[in-house]
Amino acid sequence: MPPLPNAELVQNSRQLYRYLLQCCKQLPEESIRQHYRHAVRQSFKVHADEDDPERIQQIIKRAIEDADWVMNK
């Protein structure tokens, strides 16, 4: 399953959150969708206080790579 289009346009945490939730909608089973939605929400809570722009960009890049891996699994 290919990644959603426009992954390269994700520049901030809000766009990343929407992108990841859209990826979750494409997963085949409801239990899997729920699991990854929960994981996305938890990750955002953990990183909510991050204020270093370079670190934020690293997190965004890694999250998109991880989402692509999950979508291709």
Predicted model as a PDB file, atoms N, CA, C, CB and O in Angstrom, pLDDT in the B-factor column:
MODEL        1                                                                  
ATOM      1  N   MET A   1       0.856  -1.163   0.000  1.00 48.00           N  
ATOM      2  CA  MET A   1       0.000   0.000   0.000  1.00 48.00           C  
ATOM      3  C   MET A   1       0.913   1.241   0.000  1.00 48.00           C  
ATOM      4  CB  MET A   1      -0.980  -0.010   1.239  1.00 48.00           C  
ATOM      5  O   MET A   1       1.744   1.381   0.897  1.00 48.00           O  
ATOM      6  N   PRO A   2       0.778   2.128  -0.972  1.00 50.00           N  
ATOM      7  CA  PRO A   2       1.649   3.303  -1.033  1.00 50.00           C  
ATOM      8  C   PRO A   2       1.294   4.315   0.050  1.00 50.00           C  
ATOM      9  CB  PRO A   2       1.559   3.961  -2.410  1.00 50.00           C  
ATOM     10  O   PRO A   2       0.156   4.361   0.518  1.00 50.00           O  
ATOM     11  N   PRO A   3       2.273   5.126   0.444  1.00 53.00           N  
ATOM     12  CA  PRO A   3       1.968   6.160   1.435  1.00 53.00           C  
ATOM     13  C   PRO A   3       0.999   7.176   0.854  1.00 53.00           C  
ATOM     14  CB  PRO A   3       3.255   6.861   1.909  1.00 53.00           C  
ATOM     15  O   PRO A   3       0.866   7.298  -0.364  1.00 53.00           O  
ATOM     16  N   LEU A   4       0.335   7.893   1.724  1.00 64.00           N  
ATOM     17  CA  LEU A   4      -0.582   8.921   1.254  1.00 64.00           C  
ATOM     18  C   LEU A   4       0.180   9.989   0.491  1.00 64.00           C  
ATOM     19  CB  LEU A   4      -1.350   9.544   2.426  1.00 64.00           C  
ATOM     20  O   LEU A   4       1.342  10.260   0.797  1.00 64.00           O  
ATOM     21  N   PRO A   5      -0.452  10.593  -0.486  1.00 66.00           N  
ATOM     22  CA  PRO A   5       0.218  11.685  -1.192  1.00 66.00           C  
ATOM     23  C   PRO A   5       0.433  12.871  -0.264  1.00 66.00           C  
ATOM     24  CB  PRO A   5      -0.595  12.116  -2.421  1.00 66.00           C  
ATOM     25  O   PRO A   5      -0.237  13.002   0.761  1.00 66.00           O  
ATOM     26  N   ASN A   6       1.349  13.709  -0.625  1.00 68.00           N  
ATOM     27  CA  ASN A   6       1.649  14.952   0.086  1.00 68.00           C  
ATOM     28  C   ASN A   6       2.400  14.763   1.392  1.00 68.00           C  
ATOM     29  CB  ASN A   6       0.389  15.677   0.359  1.00 68.00           C  
ATOM     30  O   ASN A   6       2.431  15.684   2.209  1.00 68.00           O  
ATOM     31  N   ALA A   7       3.003  13.610   1.618  1.00 76.00           N  
ATOM     32  CA  ALA A   7       3.805  13.429   2.832  1.00 76.00           C  
ATOM     33  C   ALA A   7       4.938  14.444   2.859  1.00 76.00           C  
ATOM     34  CB  ALA A   7       4.368  11.989   2.913  1.00 76.00           C  
ATOM     35  O   ALA A   7       5.350  14.899   3.926  1.00 76.00           O  
ATOM     36  N   GLU A   8       5.436  14.793   1.685  1.00 75.00           N  
ATOM     37  CA  GLU A   8       6.533  15.755   1.609  1.00 75.00           C  
ATOM     38  C   GLU A   8       6.096  17.171   1.989  1.00 75.00           C  
ATOM     39  CB  GLU A   8       7.116  15.760   0.211  1.00 75.00           C  
ATOM     40  O   GLU A   8       6.942  18.033   2.227  1.00 75.00           O  
ATOM     41  N   LEU A   9       4.788  17.421   2.048  1.00 80.00           N  
ATOM     42  CA  LEU A   9       4.281  18.742   2.400  1.00 80.00           C  
ATOM     43  C   LEU A   9       4.104  18.939   3.905  1.00 80.00           C  
ATOM     44  CB  LEU A   9       2.970  18.977   1.709  1.00 80.00           C  
ATOM     45  O   LEU A   9       3.814  20.048   4.353  1.00 80.00           O  
ATOM     46  N   VAL A  10       4.275  17.879   4.683  1.00 86.00           N  
ATOM     47  CA  VAL A  10       4.107  17.973   6.135  1.00 86.00           C  
ATOM     48  C   VAL A  10       5.261  18.786   6.702  1.00 86.00           C  
ATOM     49  CB  VAL A  10       4.043  16.554   6.795  1.00 86.00           C  
ATOM     50  O   VAL A  10       6.420  18.380   6.613  1.00 86.00           O  
ATOM     51  N   GLN A  11       4.941  19.934   7.285  1.00 85.00           N  
ATOM     52  CA  GLN A  11       5.963  20.843   7.815  1.00 85.00           C  
ATOM     53  C   GLN A  11       5.829  21.116   9.301  1.00 85.00           C  
ATOM     54  CB  GLN A  11       5.915  22.136   7.080  1.00 85.00           C  
ATOM     55  O   GLN A  11       6.785  21.575   9.926  1.00 85.00           O  
ATOM     56  N   ASN A  12       4.668  20.847   9.881  1.00 89.00           N  
ATOM     57  CA  ASN A  12       4.502  21.134  11.302  1.00 89.00           C  
ATOM     58  C   ASN A  12       3.732  20.001  11.979  1.00 89.00           C  
ATOM     59  CB  ASN A  12       3.773  22.482  11.504  1.00 89.00           C  
ATOM     60  O   ASN A  12       3.243  19.081  11.323  1.00 89.00           O  
ATOM     61  N   SER A  13       3.638  20.087  13.281  1.00 89.00           N  
ATOM     62  CA  SER A  13       3.045  18.993  14.047  1.00 89.00           C  
ATOM     63  C   SER A  13       1.563  18.797  13.746  1.00 89.00           C  
ATOM     64  CB  SER A  13       3.230  19.244  15.523  1.00 89.00           C  
ATOM     65  O   SER A  13       1.076  17.666  13.748  1.00 89.00           O  
ATOM     66  N   ARG A  14       0.852  19.873  13.490  1.00 90.00           N  
ATOM     67  CA  ARG A  14      -0.575  19.744  13.171  1.00 90.00           C  
ATOM     68  C   ARG A  14      -0.778  19.000  11.846  1.00 90.00           C  
ATOM     69  CB  ARG A  14      -1.237  21.138  13.104  1.00 90.00           C  
ATOM     70  O   ARG A  14      -1.647  18.134  11.743  1.00 90.00           O  
ATOM     71  N   GLN A  15       0.017  19.339  10.846  1.00 91.00           N  
ATOM     72  CA  GLN A  15      -0.067  18.653   9.554  1.00 91.00           C  
ATOM     73  C   GLN A  15       0.325  17.189   9.708  1.00 91.00           C  
ATOM     74  CB  GLN A  15       0.837  19.344   8.508  1.00 91.00           C  
ATOM     75  O   GLN A  15      -0.275  16.310   9.089  1.00 91.00           O  
ATOM     76  N   LEU A  16       1.334  16.931  10.533  1.00 92.00           N  
ATOM     77  CA  LEU A  16       1.761  15.552  10.769  1.00 92.00           C  
ATOM     78  C   LEU A  16       0.638  14.752  11.421  1.00 92.00           C  
ATOM     79  CB  LEU A  16       3.024  15.519  11.653  1.00 92.00           C  
ATOM     80  O   LEU A  16       0.366  13.620  11.021  1.00 92.00           O  
ATOM     81  N   TYR A  17      -0.007  15.333  12.414  1.00 92.00           N  
ATOM     82  CA  TYR A  17      -1.103  14.657  13.111  1.00 92.00           C  
ATOM     83  C   TYR A  17      -2.202  14.272  12.126  1.00 92.00           C  
ATOM     84  CB  TYR A  17      -1.676  15.558  14.226  1.00 92.00           C  
ATOM     85  O   TYR A  17      -2.682  13.138  12.142  1.00 92.00           O  
ATOM     86  N   ARG A  18      -2.600  15.208  11.272  1.00 91.00           N  
ATOM     87  CA  ARG A  18      -3.645  14.924  10.282  1.00 91.00           C  
ATOM     88  C   ARG A  18      -3.182  13.842   9.298  1.00 91.00           C  
ATOM     89  CB  ARG A  18      -4.026  16.215   9.516  1.00 91.00           C  
ATOM     90  O   ARG A  18      -3.952  12.943   8.957  1.00 91.00           O  
ATOM     91  N   TYR A  19      -1.940  13.928   8.847  1.00 92.00           N  
ATOM     92  CA  TYR A  19      -1.394  12.939   7.914  1.00 92.00           C  
ATOM     93  C   TYR A  19      -1.433  11.543   8.534  1.00 92.00           C  
ATOM     94  CB  TYR A  19       0.054  13.308   7.515  1.00 92.00           C  
ATOM     95  O   TYR A  19      -1.866  10.589   7.887  1.00 92.00           O  
ATOM     96  N   LEU A  20      -0.987  11.421   9.769  1.00 93.00           N  
ATOM     97  CA  LEU A  20      -0.945  10.109  10.421  1.00 93.00           C  
ATOM     98  C   LEU A  20      -2.347   9.545  10.652  1.00 93.00           C  
ATOM     99  CB  LEU A  20      -0.202  10.207  11.751  1.00 93.00           C  
ATOM    100  O   LEU A  20      -2.562   8.342  10.502  1.00 93.00           O  
ATOM    101  N   LEU A  21      -3.293  10.399  11.014  1.00 93.00           N  
ATOM    102  CA  LEU A  21      -4.664   9.912  11.191  1.00 93.00           C  
ATOM    103  C   LEU A  21      -5.266   9.482   9.854  1.00 93.00           C  
ATOM    104  CB  LEU A  21      -5.541  10.998  11.841  1.00 93.00           C  
ATOM    105  O   LEU A  21      -6.048   8.532   9.811  1.00 93.00           O  
ATOM    106  N   GLN A  22      -4.917  10.161   8.772  1.00 91.00           N  
ATOM    107  CA  GLN A  22      -5.374   9.746   7.443  1.00 91.00           C  
ATOM    108  C   GLN A  22      -4.769   8.386   7.085  1.00 91.00           C  
ATOM    109  CB  GLN A  22      -4.993  10.809   6.373  1.00 91.00           C  
ATOM    110  O   GLN A  22      -5.445   7.543   6.495  1.00 91.00           O  
ATOM    111  N   CYS A  23      -3.512   8.172   7.437  1.00 90.00           N  
ATOM    112  CA  CYS A  23      -2.892   6.861   7.213  1.00 90.00           C  
ATOM    113  C   CYS A  23      -3.648   5.776   7.971  1.00 90.00           C  
ATOM    114  CB  CYS A  23      -1.410   6.878   7.644  1.00 90.00           C  
ATOM    115  O   CYS A  23      -3.886   4.692   7.440  1.00 90.00           O  
ATOM    116  N   CYS A  24      -4.020   6.070   9.207  1.00 92.00           N  
ATOM    117  CA  CYS A  24      -4.756   5.094  10.027  1.00 92.00           C  
ATOM    118  C   CYS A  24      -6.065   4.680   9.362  1.00 92.00           C  
ATOM    119  CB  CYS A  24      -5.042   5.675  11.420  1.00 92.00           C  
ATOM    120  O   CYS A  24      -6.465   3.519   9.442  1.00 92.00           O  
ATOM    121  N   LYS A  25      -6.724   5.619   8.711  1.00 91.00           N  
ATOM    122  CA  LYS A  25      -8.002   5.316   8.056  1.00 91.00           C  
ATOM    123  C   LYS A  25      -7.851   4.299   6.936  1.00 91.00           C  
ATOM    124  CB  LYS A  25      -8.619   6.585   7.504  1.00 91.00           C  
ATOM    125  O   LYS A  25      -8.820   3.630   6.577  1.00 91.00           O  
ATOM    126  N   GLN A  26      -6.665   4.171   6.384  1.00 90.00           N  
ATOM    127  CA  GLN A  26      -6.440   3.244   5.273  1.00 90.00           C  
ATOM    128  C   GLN A  26      -6.061   1.840   5.726  1.00 90.00           C  
ATOM    129  CB  GLN A  26      -5.363   3.781   4.377  1.00 90.00           C  
ATOM    130  O   GLN A  26      -5.962   0.935   4.898  1.00 90.00           O  
ATOM    131  N   LEU A  27      -5.849   1.642   7.017  1.00 91.00           N  
ATOM    132  CA  LEU A  27      -5.476   0.320   7.507  1.00 91.00           C  
ATOM    133  C   LEU A  27      -6.670  -0.625   7.405  1.00 91.00           C  
ATOM    134  CB  LEU A  27      -4.968   0.399   8.966  1.00 91.00           C  
ATOM    135  O   LEU A  27      -7.815  -0.186   7.515  1.00 91.00           O  
ATOM    136  N   PRO A  28      -6.416  -1.918   7.196  1.00 91.00           N  
ATOM    137  CA  PRO A  28      -7.499  -2.850   6.851  1.00 91.00           C  
ATOM    138  C   PRO A  28      -8.482  -3.215   7.964  1.00 91.00           C  
ATOM    139  CB  PRO A  28      -6.904  -4.082   6.355  1.00 91.00           C  
ATOM    140  O   PRO A  28      -9.667  -3.395   7.687  1.00 91.00           O  
ATOM    141  N   GLU A  29      -8.033  -3.327   9.197  1.00 92.00           N  
ATOM    142  CA  GLU A  29      -8.926  -3.797  10.261  1.00 92.00           C  
ATOM    143  C   GLU A  29      -9.142  -2.711  11.307  1.00 92.00           C  
ATOM    144  CB  GLU A  29      -8.355  -5.060  10.925  1.00 92.00           C  
ATOM    145  O   GLU A  29      -8.243  -1.920  11.594  1.00 92.00           O  
ATOM    146  N   GLU A  30     -10.338  -2.682  11.868  1.00 94.00           N  
ATOM    147  CA  GLU A  30     -10.678  -1.668  12.865  1.00 94.00           C  
ATOM    148  C   GLU A  30      -9.777  -1.750  14.094  1.00 94.00           C  
ATOM    149  CB  GLU A  30     -12.133  -1.814  13.283  1.00 94.00           C  
ATOM    150  O   GLU A  30      -9.378  -0.717  14.632  1.00 94.00           O  
ATOM    151  N   SER A  31      -9.459  -2.935  14.536  1.00 94.00           N  
ATOM    152  CA  SER A  31      -8.606  -3.066  15.730  1.00 94.00           C  
ATOM    153  C   SER A  31      -7.206  -2.499  15.462  1.00 94.00           C  
ATOM    154  CB  SER A  31      -8.504  -4.554  16.164  1.00 94.00           C  
ATOM    155  O   SER A  31      -6.600  -1.887  16.342  1.00 94.00           O  
ATOM    156  N   ILE A  32      -6.712  -2.701  14.269  1.00 92.00           N  
ATOM    157  CA  ILE A  32      -5.402  -2.147  13.897  1.00 92.00           C  
ATOM    158  C   ILE A  32      -5.490  -0.626  13.810  1.00 92.00           C  
ATOM    159  CB  ILE A  32      -4.912  -2.740  12.544  1.00 92.00           C  
ATOM    160  O   ILE A  32      -4.595   0.076  14.279  1.00 92.00           O  
ATOM    161  N   ARG A  33      -6.563  -0.117  13.213  1.00 93.00           N  
ATOM    162  CA  ARG A  33      -6.754   1.338  13.117  1.00 93.00           C  
ATOM    163  C   ARG A  33      -6.799   1.965  14.507  1.00 93.00           C  
ATOM    164  CB  ARG A  33      -8.051   1.667  12.343  1.00 93.00           C  
ATOM    165  O   ARG A  33      -6.172   2.997  14.747  1.00 93.00           O  
ATOM    166  N   GLN A  34      -7.537   1.345  15.417  1.00 96.00           N  
ATOM    167  CA  GLN A  34      -7.634   1.865  16.787  1.00 96.00           C  
ATOM    168  C   GLN A  34      -6.270   1.870  17.471  1.00 96.00           C  
ATOM    169  CB  GLN A  34      -8.630   1.030  17.609  1.00 96.00           C  
ATOM    170  O   GLN A  34      -5.909   2.829  18.153  1.00 96.00           O  
ATOM    171  N   HIS A  35      -5.525   0.799  17.281  1.00 95.00           N  
ATOM    172  CA  HIS A  35      -4.193   0.699  17.897  1.00 95.00           C  
ATOM    173  C   HIS A  35      -3.294   1.844  17.441  1.00 95.00           C  
ATOM    174  CB  HIS A  35      -3.538  -0.655  17.552  1.00 95.00           C  
ATOM    175  O   HIS A  35      -2.678   2.519  18.266  1.00 95.00           O  
ATOM    176  N   TYR A  36      -3.217   2.063  16.137  1.00 94.00           N  
ATOM    177  CA  TYR A  36      -2.326   3.102  15.617  1.00 94.00           C  
ATOM    178  C   TYR A  36      -2.843   4.514  15.906  1.00 94.00           C  
ATOM    179  CB  TYR A  36      -2.143   2.921  14.119  1.00 94.00           C  
ATOM    180  O   TYR A  36      -2.042   5.425  16.115  1.00 94.00           O  
ATOM    181  N   ARG A  37      -4.165   4.713  15.920  1.00 95.00           N  
ATOM    182  CA  ARG A  37      -4.699   6.026  16.324  1.00 95.00           C  
ATOM    183  C   ARG A  37      -4.291   6.341  17.756  1.00 95.00           C  
ATOM    184  CB  ARG A  37      -6.245   6.060  16.190  1.00 95.00           C  
ATOM    185  O   ARG A  37      -3.884   7.461  18.066  1.00 95.00           O  
ATOM    186  N   HIS A  38      -4.404   5.344  18.620  1.00 96.00           N  
ATOM    187  CA  HIS A  38      -4.007   5.524  20.013  1.00 96.00           C  
ATOM    188  C   HIS A  38      -2.507   5.834  20.097  1.00 96.00           C  
ATOM    189  CB  HIS A  38      -4.350   4.260  20.844  1.00 96.00           C  
ATOM    190  O   HIS A  38      -2.099   6.724  20.843  1.00 96.00           O  
ATOM    191  N   ALA A  39      -1.696   5.106  19.339  1.00 94.00           N  
ATOM    192  CA  ALA A  39      -0.247   5.336  19.346  1.00 94.00           C  
ATOM    193  C   ALA A  39       0.096   6.744  18.863  1.00 94.00           C  
ATOM    194  CB  ALA A  39       0.460   4.295  18.469  1.00 94.00           C  
ATOM    195  O   ALA A  39       0.988   7.390  19.414  1.00 94.00           O  
ATOM    196  N   VAL A  40      -0.609   7.218  17.837  1.00 95.00           N  
ATOM    197  CA  VAL A  40      -0.381   8.574  17.321  1.00 95.00           C  
ATOM    198  C   VAL A  40      -0.706   9.594  18.403  1.00 95.00           C  
ATOM    199  CB  VAL A  40      -1.236   8.839  16.050  1.00 95.00           C  
ATOM    200  O   VAL A  40       0.079  10.510  18.651  1.00 95.00           O  
ATOM    201  N   ARG A  41      -1.838   9.444  19.036  1.00 95.00           N  
ATOM    202  CA  ARG A  41      -2.241  10.394  20.090  1.00 95.00           C  
ATOM    203  C   ARG A  41      -1.254  10.394  21.250  1.00 95.00           C  
ATOM    204  CB  ARG A  41      -3.645  10.055  20.607  1.00 95.00           C  
ATOM    205  O   ARG A  41      -0.898  11.454  21.765  1.00 95.00           O  
ATOM    206  N   GLN A  42      -0.813   9.214  21.661  1.00 95.00           N  
ATOM    207  CA  GLN A  42       0.137   9.121  22.763  1.00 95.00           C  
ATOM    208  C   GLN A  42       1.467   9.784  22.404  1.00 95.00           C  
ATOM    209  CB  GLN A  42       0.364   7.656  23.144  1.00 95.00           C  
ATOM    210  O   GLN A  42       2.062  10.477  23.229  1.00 95.00           O  
ATOM    211  N   SER A  43       1.921   9.575  21.198  1.00 93.00           N  
ATOM    212  CA  SER A  43       3.181  10.184  20.760  1.00 93.00           C  
ATOM    213  C   SER A  43       3.089  11.698  20.772  1.00 93.00           C  
ATOM    214  CB  SER A  43       3.556   9.697  19.359  1.00 93.00           C  
ATOM    215  O   SER A  43       4.044  12.379  21.147  1.00 93.00           O  
ATOM    216  N   PHE A  44       1.952  12.225  20.367  1.00 93.00           N  
ATOM    217  CA  PHE A  44       1.792  13.675  20.378  1.00 93.00           C  
ATOM    218  C   PHE A  44       1.775  14.215  21.797  1.00 93.00           C  
ATOM    219  CB  PHE A  44       0.515  14.074  19.653  1.00 93.00           C  
ATOM    220  O   PHE A  44       2.297  15.299  22.057  1.00 93.00           O  
ATOM    221  N   LYS A  45       1.185  13.475  22.709  1.00 94.00           N  
ATOM    222  CA  LYS A  45       1.191  13.911  24.104  1.00 94.00           C  
ATOM    223  C   LYS A  45       2.614  13.907  24.664  1.00 94.00           C  
ATOM    224  CB  LYS A  45       0.280  13.005  24.956  1.00 94.00           C  
ATOM    225  O   LYS A  45       3.000  14.824  25.389  1.00 94.00           O  
ATOM    226  N   VAL A  46       3.377  12.896  24.335  1.00 93.00           N  
ATOM    227  CA  VAL A  46       4.751  12.778  24.829  1.00 93.00           C  
ATOM    228  C   VAL A  46       5.620  13.926  24.321  1.00 93.00           C  
ATOM    229  CB  VAL A  46       5.357  11.432  24.406  1.00 93.00           C  
ATOM    230  O   VAL A  46       6.455  14.445  25.062  1.00 93.00           O  
ATOM    231  N   HIS A  47       5.432  14.326  23.061  1.00 91.00           N  
ATOM    232  CA  HIS A  47       6.283  15.344  22.441  1.00 91.00           C  
ATOM    233  C   HIS A  47       5.650  16.737  22.432  1.00 91.00           C  
ATOM    234  CB  HIS A  47       6.611  14.936  21.028  1.00 91.00           C  
ATOM    235  O   HIS A  47       6.149  17.631  21.749  1.00 91.00           O  
ATOM    236  N   ALA A  48       4.580  16.932  23.163  1.00 89.00           N  
ATOM    237  CA  ALA A  48       3.859  18.206  23.127  1.00 89.00           C  
ATOM    238  C   ALA A  48       4.701  19.392  23.593  1.00 89.00           C  
ATOM    239  CB  ALA A  48       2.623  18.111  23.977  1.00 89.00           C  
ATOM    240  O   ALA A  48       4.487  20.515  23.137  1.00 89.00           O  
ATOM    241  N   ASP A  49       5.644  19.160  24.486  1.00 92.00           N  
ATOM    242  CA  ASP A  49       6.446  20.268  25.012  1.00 92.00           C  
ATOM    243  C   ASP A  49       7.747  20.502  24.241  1.00 92.00           C  
ATOM    244  CB  ASP A  49       6.767  20.011  26.458  1.00 92.00           C  
ATOM    245  O   ASP A  49       8.565  21.329  24.645  1.00 92.00           O  
ATOM    246  N   GLU A  50       7.941  19.790  23.151  1.00 91.00           N  
ATOM    247  CA  GLU A  50       9.151  19.955  22.336  1.00 91.00           C  
ATOM    248  C   GLU A  50       9.144  21.340  21.694  1.00 91.00           C  
ATOM    249  CB  GLU A  50       9.245  18.844  21.243  1.00 91.00           C  
ATOM    250  O   GLU A  50       8.159  21.731  21.068  1.00 91.00           O  
ATOM    251  N   ASP A  51      10.244  22.082  21.849  1.00 91.00           N  
ATOM    252  CA  ASP A  51      10.290  23.433  21.279  1.00 91.00           C  
ATOM    253  C   ASP A  51      11.504  23.678  20.378  1.00 91.00           C  
ATOM    254  CB  ASP A  51      10.288  24.446  22.390  1.00 91.00           C  
ATOM    255  O   ASP A  51      11.639  24.767  19.820  1.00 91.00           O  
ATOM    256  N   ASP A  52      12.377  22.700  20.228  1.00 93.00           N  
ATOM    257  CA  ASP A  52      13.534  22.831  19.347  1.00 93.00           C  
ATOM    258  C   ASP A  52      13.106  22.524  17.908  1.00 93.00           C  
ATOM    259  CB  ASP A  52      14.691  21.881  19.800  1.00 93.00           C  
ATOM    260  O   ASP A  52      12.726  21.391  17.612  1.00 93.00           O  
ATOM    261  N   PRO A  53      13.161  23.519  17.004  1.00 91.00           N  
ATOM    262  CA  PRO A  53      12.697  23.306  15.626  1.00 91.00           C  
ATOM    263  C   PRO A  53      13.427  22.169  14.902  1.00 91.00           C  
ATOM    264  CB  PRO A  53      12.861  24.582  14.835  1.00 91.00           C  
ATOM    265  O   PRO A  53      12.818  21.443  14.116  1.00 91.00           O  
ATOM    266  N   GLU A  54      14.705  22.017  15.160  1.00 94.00           N  
ATOM    267  CA  GLU A  54      15.462  20.938  14.514  1.00 94.00           C  
ATOM    268  C   GLU A  54      14.972  19.576  14.999  1.00 94.00           C  
ATOM    269  CB  GLU A  54      16.974  21.089  14.794  1.00 94.00           C  
ATOM    270  O   GLU A  54      14.806  18.652  14.203  1.00 94.00           O  
ATOM    271  N   ARG A  55      14.745  19.458  16.283  1.00 93.00           N  
ATOM    272  CA  ARG A  55      14.235  18.206  16.857  1.00 93.00           C  
ATOM    273  C   ARG A  55      12.825  17.908  16.343  1.00 93.00           C  
ATOM    274  CB  ARG A  55      14.232  18.281  18.401  1.00 93.00           C  
ATOM    275  O   ARG A  55      12.498  16.753  16.070  1.00 93.00           O  
ATOM    276  N   ILE A  56      12.005  18.923  16.211  1.00 92.00           N  
ATOM    277  CA  ILE A  56      10.651  18.741  15.690  1.00 92.00           C  
ATOM    278  C   ILE A  56      10.703  18.197  14.267  1.00 92.00           C  
ATOM    279  CB  ILE A  56       9.867  20.069  15.730  1.00 92.00           C  
ATOM    280  O   ILE A  56       9.939  17.298  13.917  1.00 92.00           O  
ATOM    281  N   GLN A  57      11.594  18.733  13.450  1.00 92.00           N  
ATOM    282  CA  GLN A  57      11.733  18.249  12.078  1.00 92.00           C  
ATOM    283  C   GLN A  57      12.220  16.799  12.055  1.00 92.00           C  
ATOM    284  CB  GLN A  57      12.701  19.145  11.291  1.00 92.00           C  
ATOM    285  O   GLN A  57      11.792  16.020  11.202  1.00 92.00           O  
ATOM    286  N   GLN A  58      13.106  16.428  12.978  1.00 94.00           N  
ATOM    287  CA  GLN A  58      13.559  15.042  13.077  1.00 94.00           C  
ATOM    288  C   GLN A  58      12.388  14.121  13.431  1.00 94.00           C  
ATOM    289  CB  GLN A  58      14.682  14.915  14.131  1.00 94.00           C  
ATOM    290  O   GLN A  58      12.244  13.038  12.864  1.00 94.00           O  
ATOM    291  N   ILE A  59      11.569  14.560  14.361  1.00 93.00           N  
ATOM    292  CA  ILE A  59      10.411  13.760  14.781  1.00 93.00           C  
ATOM    293  C   ILE A  59       9.442  13.595  13.615  1.00 93.00           C  
ATOM    294  CB  ILE A  59       9.694  14.419  15.990  1.00 93.00           C  
ATOM    295  O   ILE A  59       8.926  12.500  13.391  1.00 93.00           O  
ATOM    296  N   ILE A  60       9.193  14.659  12.880  1.00 92.00           N  
ATOM    297  CA  ILE A  60       8.282  14.602  11.731  1.00 92.00           C  
ATOM    298  C   ILE A  60       8.816  13.623  10.688  1.00 92.00           C  
ATOM    299  CB  ILE A  60       8.098  16.009  11.103  1.00 92.00           C  
ATOM    300  O   ILE A  60       8.072  12.782  10.182  1.00 92.00           O  
ATOM    301  N   LYS A  61      10.097  13.732  10.372  1.00 91.00           N  
ATOM    302  CA  LYS A  61      10.702  12.843   9.372  1.00 91.00           C  
ATOM    303  C   LYS A  61      10.588  11.381   9.798  1.00 91.00           C  
ATOM    304  CB  LYS A  61      12.180  13.212   9.149  1.00 91.00           C  
ATOM    305  O   LYS A  61      10.219  10.520   9.000  1.00 91.00           O  
ATOM    306  N   ARG A  62      10.908  11.114  11.056  1.00 93.00           N  
ATOM    307  CA  ARG A  62      10.853   9.744  11.557  1.00 93.00           C  
ATOM    308  C   ARG A  62       9.417   9.209  11.576  1.00 93.00           C  
ATOM    309  CB  ARG A  62      11.459   9.673  12.961  1.00 93.00           C  
ATOM    310  O   ARG A  62       9.182   8.048  11.243  1.00 93.00           O  
ATOM    311  N   ALA A  63       8.465  10.049  11.963  1.00 93.00           N  
ATOM    312  CA  ALA A  63       7.064   9.622  12.017  1.00 93.00           C  
ATOM    313  C   ALA A  63       6.550   9.263  10.624  1.00 93.00           C  
ATOM    314  CB  ALA A  63       6.188  10.726  12.636  1.00 93.00           C  
ATOM    315  O   ALA A  63       5.813   8.290  10.470  1.00 93.00           O  
ATOM    316  N   ILE A  64       6.932  10.038   9.615  1.00 90.00           N  
ATOM    317  CA  ILE A  64       6.499   9.744   8.249  1.00 90.00           C  
ATOM    318  C   ILE A  64       7.140   8.447   7.766  1.00 90.00           C  
ATOM    319  CB  ILE A  64       6.858  10.910   7.297  1.00 90.00           C  
ATOM    320  O   ILE A  64       6.475   7.633   7.125  1.00 90.00           O  
ATOM    321  N   GLU A  65       8.423   8.244   8.065  1.00 90.00           N  
ATOM    322  CA  GLU A  65       9.088   6.992   7.692  1.00 90.00           C  
ATOM    323  C   GLU A  65       8.409   5.795   8.363  1.00 90.00           C  
ATOM    324  CB  GLU A  65      10.582   7.040   8.077  1.00 90.00           C  
ATOM    325  O   GLU A  65       8.189   4.761   7.732  1.00 90.00           O  
ATOM    326  N   ASP A  66       8.082   5.947   9.640  1.00 91.00           N  
ATOM    327  CA  ASP A  66       7.412   4.859  10.371  1.00 91.00           C  
ATOM    328  C   ASP A  66       6.022   4.588   9.788  1.00 91.00           C  
ATOM    329  CB  ASP A  66       7.298   5.207  11.878  1.00 91.00           C  
ATOM    330  O   ASP A  66       5.613   3.434   9.651  1.00 91.00           O  
ATOM    331  N   ALA A  67       5.303   5.655   9.449  1.00 90.00           N  
ATOM    332  CA  ALA A  67       3.961   5.483   8.861  1.00 90.00           C  
ATOM    333  C   ALA A  67       4.054   4.770   7.516  1.00 90.00           C  
ATOM    334  CB  ALA A  67       3.259   6.855   8.687  1.00 90.00           C  
ATOM    335  O   ALA A  67       3.230   3.909   7.207  1.00 90.00           O  
ATOM    336  N   ASP A  68       5.051   5.128   6.723  1.00 89.00           N  
ATOM    337  CA  ASP A  68       5.230   4.443   5.440  1.00 89.00           C  
ATOM    338  C   ASP A  68       5.521   2.963   5.649  1.00 89.00           C  
ATOM    339  CB  ASP A  68       6.366   5.094   4.636  1.00 89.00           C  
ATOM    340  O   ASP A  68       5.021   2.115   4.910  1.00 89.00           O  
ATOM    341  N   TRP A  69       6.328   2.658   6.656  1.00 90.00           N  
ATOM    342  CA  TRP A  69       6.643   1.259   6.955  1.00 90.00           C  
ATOM    343  C   TRP A  69       5.376   0.499   7.353  1.00 90.00           C  
ATOM    344  CB  TRP A  69       7.699   1.170   8.084  1.00 90.00           C  
ATOM    345  O   TRP A  69       5.147  -0.619   6.891  1.00 90.00           O  
ATOM    346  N   VAL A  70       4.563   1.104   8.201  1.00 89.00           N  
ATOM    347  CA  VAL A  70       3.325   0.454   8.641  1.00 89.00           C  
ATOM    348  C   VAL A  70       2.381   0.246   7.464  1.00 89.00           C  
ATOM    349  CB  VAL A  70       2.633   1.288   9.734  1.00 89.00           C  
ATOM    350  O   VAL A  70       1.760  -0.809   7.337  1.00 89.00           O  
ATOM    351  N   MET A  71       2.278   1.254   6.606  1.00 86.00           N  
ATOM    352  CA  MET A  71       1.371   1.166   5.461  1.00 86.00           C  
ATOM    353  C   MET A  71       1.820   0.083   4.475  1.00 86.00           C  
ATOM    354  CB  MET A  71       1.286   2.520   4.749  1.00 86.00           C  
ATOM    355  O   MET A  71       0.983  -0.512   3.797  1.00 86.00           O  
ATOM    356  N   ASN A  72       3.113  -0.177   4.388  1.00 84.00           N  
ATOM    357  CA  ASN A  72       3.639  -1.186   3.452  1.00 84.00           C  
ATOM    358  C   ASN A  72       3.745  -2.562   4.066  1.00 84.00           C  
ATOM    359  CB  ASN A  72       4.992  -0.769   2.947  1.00 84.00           C  
ATOM    360  O   ASN A  72       4.066  -3.523   3.367  1.00 84.00           O  
ATOM    361  N   LYS A  73       3.485  -2.681   5.355  1.00 79.00           N  
ATOM    362  CA  LYS A  73       3.607  -3.941   6.073  1.00 79.00           C  
ATOM    363  C   LYS A  73       2.563  -4.926   5.655  1.00 79.00           C  
ATOM    364  CB  LYS A  73       3.522  -3.717   7.545  1.00 79.00           C  
ATOM    365  O   LYS A  73       2.528  -6.044   6.168  1.00 79.00           O  
TER     366      LYS A  73                                                      
ENDMDL                                                                          
END                                                                             
